[in-house]
Structures are given as structure tokens and as C-alpha cells.
Amino acid sequence: FAGAEFELTAQNAYIGAAVGLVFGFFSWQLAQGVQSSPDDSQQPLKVPLLLLGYTSTALSAAAAVGLVVLALQMNPEDKSD
């Protein structure tokens, strides 16, 4: 990825936000599945997995919001200049 270049456009930012939301949704679903697991023998593993799932969800949502804000700043609706 060191040599990879891409053009930063509002459309690319919206696509990245959508990908972030999908990843966040799957992370949330995974964490919900781990939380509802009835097996108490895996309790020590459950806590780190829940922490990872919910942290991943929050970071994905924050990245998606940031990308939408960036896209809105790049593509302002008020072009009356």
C-alpha cells in the first residue's frame, strides 16, 4: 500500500462511510452474538471479545461520521460565489 494513490473526492468519502457503517453493523452483530452466548465455560474469553466488538463498532461509526463530514465540506451546497 505504500505506493498506492487515490483521489480524495466526496464520492470516495461517502463510499468509505458506507463501508464503515457495514463493518460497524457486523461488529455489533458479532458482539451481540457473543453476549447472548449461554456457555459460561468461555467466560474469560467473552469479555475481551465483547470489548473488541463494541470498540470496533464505535470506531467504525466515528469514522463513518467523520467521512460524511469531510464529504460535506468538500462538496458544499452553497456554490453562489
TANOR-V570821 format. One record per residue. RES is the residue in one small letter. PSI is psi in whole degrees, 0 to 359 (999 if undefined). OMEGA is omega in degrees with one decimal (none if undefined). NEAR is the number of other ideal C-beta (glycine too) atoms within 12 Angstrom. Layout:
RES:PSI:OMEGA:NEAR
RES:PSI:OMEGA:NEAR
This chain:
f:353:-176.1:5
a:325:-178.8:4
g:1:-177.6:5
a:133:177.1:6
e:146:175.8:7
f:155:-180.0:12
e:129:179.1:10
l:108:178.6:17
t:166:177.5:15
a:321:179.9:21
q:317:177.8:17
n:324:178.1:18
a:320:177.0:27
y:321:177.6:22
i:316:177.6:19
g:322:177.6:26
a:319:178.7:27
a:317:178.1:20
v:318:178.3:18
g:320:178.8:28
l:320:178.1:24
v:315:178.4:19
f:318:178.0:24
g:321:178.2:27
f:314:179.6:20
f:325:176.3:18
s:318:178.1:28
w:315:179.8:25
q:320:177.9:18
l:316:179.0:23
a:321:177.7:27
q:321:177.9:17
g:319:178.2:17
v:319:-177.5:25
q:325:-177.9:20
s:3:178.8:12
s:125:-176.0:19
p:351:-174.4:11
d:111:-179.6:13
d:349:-179.5:9
s:341:179.8:9
q:20:-176.5:15
q:317:179.2:15
p:330:179.2:11
l:336:-176.7:15
k:317:-175.9:21
v:311:177.7:16
p:324:178.4:15
l:320:176.9:22
l:317:178.2:25
l:316:179.0:17
l:316:-178.6:19
g:312:-178.2:28
y:325:176.2:23
t:318:178.0:19
s:320:177.7:25
t:313:-178.8:27
a:318:179.0:20
l:322:178.0:20
s:318:178.8:29
a:319:178.9:23
a:319:178.0:19
a:320:179.3:25
a:317:178.3:27
v:316:178.9:20
g:320:179.0:18
l:323:176.8:28
v:317:177.3:23
v:317:177.8:18
l:316:179.6:23
a:321:178.7:24
l:325:177.9:17
q:328:179.7:15
m:334:-173.7:18
n:66:-176.5:18
p:143:-178.8:12
e:333:-177.1:10
d:92:179.7:8
k:49:-175.7:6
s:3:-179.2:5
d:999:none:4
